[in-house]
Amino acid sequence: MFVKASFASMVLAAVAEASFHMGGCPAYTQMEEFDVNKYTGRWYEVVRDKFTTFEILSGCVNVDYGLNDDGSISVHNKGHRFFLGWNDIEGSAVQSDVSPPGGLVVDFFNTPDSSKKSNYNVISTDYDTYTVVYSCNEHFSGLFSTDVMWILAREPELADEALLDIIKVIDERVPGYNFFENHHMTRQNLTCPYDKMPTATQTASFTQ
């Protein structure tokens, strides 16, 4: 999901202002296996953390992931604001060598470094319907931490029953995250001029 400096507000894998915790990041469980090929394609932001202030007034947020020739992942984030229209940003990602499967290092301004800890963690996905993404950063040697959560879907909306099942997964895998206190349902569908979205300039192949 991400003009560059101004649209950094759309970065789905970055943390600016977010949920605040004293101490380090809470314990969370990532996927034991992760298939990046199945993960590529388009995802729509259905739920985000209400403290992601860098997405204020943004709706219709979606992201395209593709496979680059060098094995990295292309990332093209788009978002829409009323009266301002679409903005987008492109970056790339690699799987982290020091994080569990599903941990990606995403960077929109430099080449991502696989030796770094992941800043985009896939907590759960079925590849065909939904994905849950979590990011947590520690500050001042773990004095405090900030985290954010996203629920993305292959379609602009998720059924209520499916969303409730996903919330249960979040409670199990990130028990320190209070979904009902922190979540924000996003704008998709009828108010979104998807046909006018900007196209990516990078060349990448998609498997979906």
C-alpha positions as CSV (number, residue, x, y, z in Angstrom):
1,M,0.0,0.0,0.0
2,F,2.6,4.2,-0.5
3,V,4.4,12.7,-4.5
4,K,7.1,10.3,-2.2
5,A,7.6,12.2,1.0
6,S,4.0,13.4,1.2
7,F,2.6,10.0,0.3
8,A,4.7,8.2,2.9
9,S,1.4,8.5,4.8
10,M,0.2,5.6,2.8
11,V,2.9,3.2,3.5
12,L,1.3,-0.1,4.8
13,A,4.5,-1.4,6.2
14,A,5.9,1.6,8.0
15,V,5.2,2.9,11.5
16,A,4.9,6.6,12.3
17,E,2.3,7.4,14.9
18,A,0.8,4.1,16.2
19,S,-0.5,2.2,19.2
20,F,1.9,2.9,22.1
21,H,3.3,0.4,24.6
22,M,5.7,0.8,27.4
23,G,8.5,-1.8,27.0
24,G,9.3,-3.9,24.0
25,C,7.0,-5.3,21.4
26,P,4.3,-7.7,22.7
27,A,4.7,-11.3,21.8
28,Y,3.2,-12.4,18.5
29,T,3.1,-15.5,16.3
30,Q,3.9,-15.4,12.6
31,M,3.0,-18.0,10.1
32,E,5.2,-21.1,10.2
33,E,5.2,-21.3,6.4
34,F,4.8,-18.6,3.8
35,D,4.5,-18.8,0.1
36,V,5.4,-15.5,-1.5
37,N,4.2,-16.6,-4.9
38,K,0.7,-17.1,-3.7
39,Y,0.8,-13.8,-1.9
40,T,1.4,-11.7,-4.9
41,G,-1.4,-9.8,-6.6
42,R,-3.8,-7.2,-5.3
43,W,-4.9,-6.7,-1.7
44,Y,-7.5,-4.1,-0.5
45,E,-7.2,-2.5,2.9
46,V,-10.4,-3.4,4.8
47,V,-9.3,-2.6,8.4
48,R,-6.4,-0.6,9.8
49,D,-5.3,0.6,13.2
50,K,-7.0,3.9,14.1
51,F,-3.6,5.3,15.2
52,T,-2.1,5.1,11.7
53,T,-2.2,8.8,11.4
54,F,-0.2,8.7,8.2
55,E,-3.4,7.4,6.5
56,I,-5.7,10.1,7.8
57,L,-8.5,10.8,5.3
58,S,-7.2,8.0,3.0
59,G,-9.7,5.5,1.6
60,C,-9.7,2.9,-1.2
61,V,-6.2,1.9,-0.1
62,N,-4.9,-1.1,-2.0
63,V,-1.5,-2.6,-2.8
64,D,-0.2,-4.7,-5.7
65,Y,2.6,-7.2,-5.0
66,G,4.6,-8.7,-7.8
67,L,7.8,-10.8,-8.4
68,N,10.8,-8.9,-9.7
69,D,13.5,-10.6,-11.9
70,D,16.0,-10.4,-9.0
71,G,13.7,-12.3,-6.7
72,S,12.6,-9.3,-4.7
73,I,8.9,-8.3,-4.4
74,S,7.5,-5.2,-6.1
75,V,5.2,-3.1,-3.9
76,H,2.8,-0.5,-5.4
77,N,0.5,1.2,-2.8
78,K,-2.4,3.4,-3.8
79,G,-4.8,5.5,-1.8
80,H,-7.6,8.0,-2.5
81,R,-8.6,11.2,-0.8
82,F,-11.8,13.2,-1.5
83,F,-11.0,16.3,-3.6
84,L,-7.3,15.4,-3.9
85,G,-7.7,12.2,-5.9
86,W,-5.2,9.3,-6.0
87,N,-1.7,9.1,-4.7
88,D,0.7,6.2,-5.0
89,I,4.2,5.1,-4.1
90,E,6.3,2.2,-5.3
91,G,8.9,0.2,-3.4
92,S,10.2,-3.3,-3.0
93,A,10.4,-6.0,-0.3
94,V,12.5,-9.0,0.5
95,Q,12.0,-11.8,3.0
96,S,13.9,-11.2,6.2
97,D,16.8,-13.6,6.9
98,V,16.4,-13.0,10.7
99,S,12.7,-13.2,11.1
100,P,10.3,-16.2,10.9
101,P,8.5,-17.0,7.6
102,G,6.1,-14.3,6.6
103,G,8.4,-11.6,7.8
104,L,9.3,-9.1,5.0
105,V,11.5,-6.1,4.9
106,V,9.7,-3.4,2.9
107,D,11.4,-0.2,1.8
108,F,10.1,2.7,-0.4
109,F,13.2,4.8,-0.6
110,N,16.2,2.4,-0.6
111,T,16.9,-1.2,-1.5
112,P,15.5,-3.5,1.2
113,D,18.0,-5.3,3.4
114,S,17.2,-8.9,4.1
115,S,19.6,-8.9,7.1
116,K,17.2,-6.6,8.9
117,K,14.3,-7.6,11.2
118,S,11.0,-7.6,9.3
119,N,8.8,-4.6,9.4
120,Y,5.9,-6.3,7.6
121,N,4.8,-9.5,9.4
122,V,2.1,-11.8,7.9
123,I,0.3,-13.1,11.0
124,S,-2.2,-15.1,9.0
125,T,-3.4,-15.5,5.4
126,D,-5.3,-18.0,3.3
127,Y,-3.8,-16.3,0.1
128,D,-7.3,-16.3,-1.6
129,T,-9.4,-14.2,0.8
130,Y,-7.6,-12.3,3.5
131,T,-4.3,-11.5,5.1
132,V,-3.4,-10.0,8.5
133,V,-0.3,-7.8,8.7
134,Y,1.3,-6.6,11.9
135,S,4.2,-4.3,12.4
136,C,5.9,-3.3,15.7
137,N,8.9,-1.1,16.3
138,E,10.9,-0.8,19.5
139,H,12.4,2.6,20.5
140,F,15.2,3.7,22.8
141,S,16.4,0.1,23.4
142,G,13.0,-1.2,24.1
143,L,11.9,1.6,26.5
144,F,8.6,1.7,24.5
145,S,7.2,0.3,21.3
146,T,4.6,1.2,18.7
147,D,2.5,-1.2,16.7
148,V,-0.1,-1.2,13.9
149,M,-2.3,-3.9,12.4
150,W,-4.0,-4.3,9.0
151,I,-6.6,-6.6,7.6
152,L,-6.4,-6.8,3.8
153,A,-8.6,-8.8,1.5
154,R,-8.6,-9.9,-2.2
155,E,-12.0,-8.1,-2.6
156,P,-12.9,-4.6,-1.4
157,E,-15.1,-6.1,1.3
158,L,-15.1,-9.0,3.7
159,A,-18.2,-10.8,5.0
160,D,-19.0,-10.1,8.7
161,E,-18.6,-13.8,9.5
162,A,-15.2,-13.9,7.9
163,L,-14.1,-10.8,9.7
164,L,-15.1,-12.3,13.1
165,D,-13.1,-15.4,12.3
166,I,-10.1,-13.2,11.5
167,I,-10.4,-11.2,14.7
168,K,-10.3,-14.5,16.6
169,V,-7.0,-15.3,14.9
170,I,-5.6,-11.9,15.8
171,D,-6.6,-12.5,19.5
172,E,-4.7,-15.8,19.4
173,R,-1.6,-14.7,17.6
174,V,-1.2,-11.2,18.9
175,P,-2.8,-11.4,22.4
176,G,-1.4,-8.0,23.4
177,Y,-3.3,-6.2,20.7
178,N,-6.8,-4.9,21.5
179,F,-8.5,-5.1,18.1
180,F,-11.9,-3.6,19.2
181,E,-10.2,-0.7,20.8
182,N,-7.7,0.0,18.0
183,H,-9.4,-0.8,14.8
184,H,-10.8,1.4,12.0
185,M,-13.0,0.2,9.2
186,T,-11.8,1.7,5.9
187,R,-13.5,3.2,2.9
188,Q,-13.8,1.0,-0.2
189,N,-16.2,0.2,-3.0
190,L,-18.8,2.7,-4.2
191,T,-16.8,5.9,-3.4
192,C,-13.6,4.5,-5.0
193,P,-12.8,5.3,-8.6
194,Y,-10.7,2.2,-9.1
195,D,-10.7,2.7,-12.9
196,K,-8.6,5.9,-12.4
197,M,-5.9,4.4,-10.2
198,P,-2.3,5.2,-11.1
199,T,-0.4,2.4,-12.7
200,A,3.0,1.1,-11.6
201,T,6.1,2.1,-13.5
202,Q,8.1,-0.9,-12.3
203,T,8.1,-4.2,-14.3
204,A,7.0,-7.2,-12.3
205,S,5.2,-10.4,-12.9
206,F,2.1,-11.3,-11.0
207,T,0.9,-14.8,-10.3
208,Q,-2.7,-13.9,-9.7
